[in-house]
Amino acid sequence: MQNTYSIEARKHALRLSKQVCNIAQLIMRHYNTDEYNAIAEFYRSATYGLLANYHTKIWWYSVPAIFEIYKAEKETGSVFNSPYILVDNVVTNGVTNVGENT
């Protein structure tokens, strides 16, 4: 069973790295920033926290949808103000305390 988890964890990490690069491109364009700052800001966000958590299944979302979640977080201070986040689904998957930006 541990080998299966290990393979799934590796697949998830690979998915994340691809998604982060693509989301960083959108952040760079939208917020007129450089790559370093775009990636750093995204890694510090609650959106990334949700994306990195395998159980939320946010990684199934398209890159533009994840970017919209990030924008909602940046503009309102909460990922839960995004229409893409179904609070019941996220809470059901064990994520009740996401590091909200204040």
Contacts in CASP RR format, 6 or more apart in sequence:
PFRMAT RR
TARGET T0000
AUTHOR 0000-0000-0000
METHOD contacts of the structure
MODEL  1
MQNTYSIEARKHALRLSKQVCNIAQLIMRHYNTDEYNAIAEFYRSATYGL
LANYHTKIWWYSVPAIFEIYKAEKETGSVFNSPYILVDNVVTNGVTNVGE
NT
8 54 0 8 1.000
9 54 0 8 1.000
12 54 0 8 1.000
12 59 0 8 1.000
15 59 0 8 1.000
16 51 0 8 1.000
16 52 0 8 1.000
16 59 0 8 1.000
19 51 0 8 1.000
19 59 0 8 1.000
19 63 0 8 1.000
19 66 0 8 1.000
20 39 0 8 1.000
20 42 0 8 1.000
20 43 0 8 1.000
20 48 0 8 1.000
22 63 0 8 1.000
23 42 0 8 1.000
23 63 0 8 1.000
23 66 0 8 1.000
23 67 0 8 1.000
23 70 0 8 1.000
24 35 0 8 1.000
24 38 0 8 1.000
24 39 0 8 1.000
24 42 0 8 1.000
25 38 0 8 1.000
26 63 0 8 1.000
26 64 0 8 1.000
26 67 0 8 1.000
27 33 0 8 1.000
27 38 0 8 1.000
27 41 0 8 1.000
27 42 0 8 1.000
27 67 0 8 1.000
27 70 0 8 1.000
28 34 0 8 1.000
28 35 0 8 1.000
28 38 0 8 1.000
30 67 0 8 1.000
30 71 0 8 1.000
31 38 0 8 1.000
33 41 0 8 1.000
42 48 0 8 1.000
42 70 0 8 1.000
45 70 0 8 1.000
45 73 0 8 1.000
45 74 0 8 1.000
45 101 0 8 1.000
46 73 0 8 1.000
46 78 0 8 1.000
46 79 0 8 1.000
46 98 0 8 1.000
46 99 0 8 1.000
46 100 0 8 1.000
46 101 0 8 1.000
47 66 0 8 1.000
47 69 0 8 1.000
47 70 0 8 1.000
47 73 0 8 1.000
47 79 0 8 1.000
49 98 0 8 1.000
49 99 0 8 1.000
50 56 0 8 1.000
50 58 0 8 1.000
50 69 0 8 1.000
50 79 0 8 1.000
50 85 0 8 1.000
50 90 0 8 1.000
50 95 0 8 1.000
50 98 0 8 1.000
51 58 0 8 1.000
51 59 0 8 1.000
51 66 0 8 1.000
53 93 0 8 1.000
53 95 0 8 1.000
55 93 0 8 1.000
55 94 0 8 1.000
55 95 0 8 1.000
56 89 0 8 1.000
56 90 0 8 1.000
56 93 0 8 1.000
56 95 0 8 1.000
57 89 0 8 1.000
57 93 0 8 1.000
58 66 0 8 1.000
58 69 0 8 1.000
61 69 0 8 1.000
61 84 0 8 1.000
65 84 0 8 1.000
66 84 0 8 1.000
68 82 0 8 1.000
68 83 0 8 1.000
68 84 0 8 1.000
69 79 0 8 1.000
69 82 0 8 1.000
69 84 0 8 1.000
69 85 0 8 1.000
71 82 0 8 1.000
72 78 0 8 1.000
72 79 0 8 1.000
72 81 0 8 1.000
72 82 0 8 1.000
72 83 0 8 1.000
72 84 0 8 1.000
73 79 0 8 1.000
73 81 0 8 1.000
73 82 0 8 1.000
73 101 0 8 1.000
74 101 0 8 1.000
77 100 0 8 1.000
77 101 0 8 1.000
77 102 0 8 1.000
78 100 0 8 1.000
78 101 0 8 1.000
79 85 0 8 1.000
79 98 0 8 1.000
79 100 0 8 1.000
80 87 0 8 1.000
80 90 0 8 1.000
90 96 0 8 1.000
90 98 0 8 1.000
END
